[in-house]
Amino acid sequence: QSEWCIYVAVDNLNSIPPEKTDQGDLAKLNFQASKLAQKRGAATRENELLRRGQKCLERSEIHWKEYEFTLHIYNAAIVSEYSLGHLTDAMPLIEAVLENARSLDDKFIAHLNKVLCQCEATRDYDIGTEECAKVLKMYGYDFPLSPTKADIMKEEVLLNI
């Protein structure tokens, strides 16, 4: 019963001109409604609510000031866009997170989906492998793209320990 009310309220508030509503609060309502849509398996509706929430957030005074919320809505929108195959729509969101996120861990979803989108769009898995190696290097893992015999022997020794 209350879920239905949230959907109706969000739809009504989304139809009001932006200058007439608190866009930060509306972004939060859209995000809340998107979680309900996700629970119901309504991926397209979830995506629509996330994108509306993200647009409201961009027009608000809390955009990246309420860091955790902004990061959550952007990451959810990135995953949603990729899941629906909207690769070109995901890329600006990914770039925004990579530009504004404060830590490497906060950028993880963006990095992962950037690689996924690039591989899916181009079918060039060599570029994907290179991007993954760059991300792993940021986390302190040195991953050779063309392992030498010495690299392979070193790994075999480490496996036997």
C-alpha positions as CSV (number, residue, x, y, z in Angstrom):
1,Q,0.0,0.0,0.0
2,S,2.7,2.6,1.0
3,E,4.9,1.6,-1.9
4,W,2.1,2.5,-4.3
5,C,1.8,5.9,-2.6
6,I,5.5,6.6,-3.0
7,Y,5.4,5.8,-6.7
8,V,2.4,8.1,-7.2
9,A,3.9,10.9,-5.1
10,V,7.2,10.7,-6.9
11,D,5.5,10.7,-10.3
12,N,3.5,13.8,-9.3
13,L,6.5,15.6,-7.9
14,N,8.5,14.8,-11.0
15,S,5.9,16.4,-13.2
16,I,6.2,19.7,-11.3
17,P,8.6,22.3,-12.7
18,P,12.0,22.0,-11.0
19,E,12.0,25.5,-9.6
20,K,8.8,24.7,-7.6
21,T,10.3,21.7,-5.7
22,D,13.3,21.0,-3.5
23,Q,15.4,19.1,-6.0
24,G,17.6,17.5,-3.3
25,D,14.5,16.0,-1.5
26,L,13.1,14.9,-4.8
27,A,16.3,13.2,-5.7
28,K,16.1,11.3,-2.4
29,L,12.5,10.3,-3.1
30,N,13.4,9.1,-6.6
31,F,16.2,7.0,-5.2
32,Q,13.9,5.5,-2.5
33,A,11.3,4.7,-5.2
34,S,14.0,3.2,-7.4
35,K,15.0,0.8,-4.7
36,L,11.3,-0.3,-4.5
37,A,11.3,-0.8,-8.3
38,Q,14.5,-2.9,-8.0
39,K,12.9,-5.1,-5.3
40,R,10.0,-5.7,-7.7
41,G,12.3,-6.6,-10.6
42,A,11.2,-3.5,-12.6
43,A,14.6,-2.7,-14.1
44,T,13.4,-0.1,-16.6
45,R,11.3,1.7,-13.9
46,E,14.3,1.6,-11.6
47,N,16.5,3.1,-14.3
48,E,14.0,5.8,-15.0
49,L,13.7,6.8,-11.3
50,L,17.5,6.7,-10.8
51,R,18.0,9.0,-13.9
52,R,15.3,11.4,-12.7
53,G,16.9,11.4,-9.2
54,Q,20.3,12.0,-10.7
55,K,19.0,14.9,-12.8
56,C,17.3,16.4,-9.7
57,L,20.5,16.0,-7.8
58,E,22.5,17.9,-10.4
59,R,20.0,20.8,-10.1
60,S,20.2,20.8,-6.3
61,E,22.5,22.4,-3.8
62,I,23.5,19.0,-2.4
63,H,25.1,17.7,-5.6
64,W,28.4,16.1,-4.3
65,K,28.0,18.1,-1.0
66,E,26.0,15.1,0.4
67,Y,28.8,12.9,-0.8
68,E,27.5,9.5,0.3
69,F,24.1,10.0,-1.2
70,T,25.4,11.4,-4.5
71,L,27.9,8.5,-4.8
72,H,25.1,5.9,-4.1
73,I,22.7,7.3,-6.7
74,Y,25.5,7.6,-9.3
75,N,26.7,4.1,-8.7
76,A,23.2,2.7,-8.8
77,A,22.5,4.6,-12.1
78,I,25.8,3.3,-13.6
79,V,24.9,-0.3,-12.8
80,S,21.4,0.1,-14.0
81,E,22.5,1.7,-17.3
82,Y,25.0,-1.0,-18.0
83,S,22.5,-3.8,-17.0
84,L,20.0,-2.4,-19.6
85,G,22.6,-2.1,-22.3
86,H,22.7,1.7,-22.2
87,L,26.5,1.9,-22.5
88,T,26.7,5.4,-23.8
89,D,24.4,6.7,-21.1
90,A,26.6,5.1,-18.4
91,M,29.8,6.7,-19.5
92,P,29.1,10.3,-18.4
93,L,28.0,9.0,-15.0
94,I,31.2,6.9,-14.8
95,E,33.3,9.9,-15.7
96,A,31.5,12.0,-13.0
97,V,32.3,9.4,-10.3
98,L,35.9,9.0,-11.4
99,E,36.3,12.8,-11.3
100,N,34.5,13.4,-8.0
101,A,35.0,10.3,-5.8
102,R,37.3,10.8,-2.9
103,S,38.9,7.3,-2.7
104,L,39.9,4.4,-4.8
105,D,37.3,2.2,-3.2
106,D,34.6,4.8,-4.0
107,K,35.7,4.7,-7.6
108,F,35.6,0.9,-7.9
109,I,32.1,0.5,-9.4
110,A,32.9,3.2,-11.9
111,H,36.2,1.6,-12.9
112,L,34.6,-1.8,-13.2
113,N,31.7,-0.6,-15.3
114,K,34.0,1.5,-17.5
115,V,35.9,-1.6,-18.4
116,L,32.7,-3.6,-19.0
117,C,31.2,-0.8,-21.2
118,Q,34.4,-0.5,-23.2
119,C,34.6,-4.2,-23.8
120,E,30.9,-4.5,-24.6
121,A,30.9,-1.6,-27.0
122,T,34.1,-2.4,-28.9
123,R,34.5,-6.2,-28.4
124,D,38.2,-5.3,-28.0
125,Y,39.1,-7.4,-25.0
126,D,42.8,-6.4,-25.2
127,I,41.9,-2.9,-24.2
128,G,39.7,-4.3,-21.4
129,T,42.6,-6.3,-20.2
130,E,44.9,-3.3,-20.2
131,E,42.3,-1.2,-18.3
132,C,41.9,-4.0,-15.8
133,A,45.7,-4.1,-15.3
134,K,45.7,-0.3,-14.7
135,V,43.0,-0.6,-12.1
136,L,44.8,-3.5,-10.4
137,K,48.0,-1.5,-10.4
138,M,46.1,1.3,-8.5
139,Y,45.3,-1.3,-5.9
140,G,48.9,-2.4,-5.6
141,Y,48.8,-5.5,-7.8
142,D,51.3,-5.6,-10.6
143,F,49.7,-7.7,-13.4
144,P,51.9,-8.2,-16.4
145,L,50.1,-8.0,-19.7
146,S,52.6,-10.3,-21.4
147,P,54.0,-12.6,-18.7
148,T,57.5,-13.8,-19.3
149,K,58.7,-17.3,-18.4
150,A,60.2,-15.8,-15.2
151,D,56.8,-14.4,-14.2
152,I,55.1,-17.8,-14.7
153,M,57.8,-19.6,-12.7
154,K,57.6,-17.1,-9.9
155,E,53.8,-17.6,-9.7
156,E,54.2,-21.4,-9.8
157,V,56.6,-21.1,-6.8
158,L,54.2,-18.9,-4.9
159,L,51.4,-21.4,-5.6
160,N,53.4,-24.3,-4.1
161,I,54.2,-22.4,-0.9
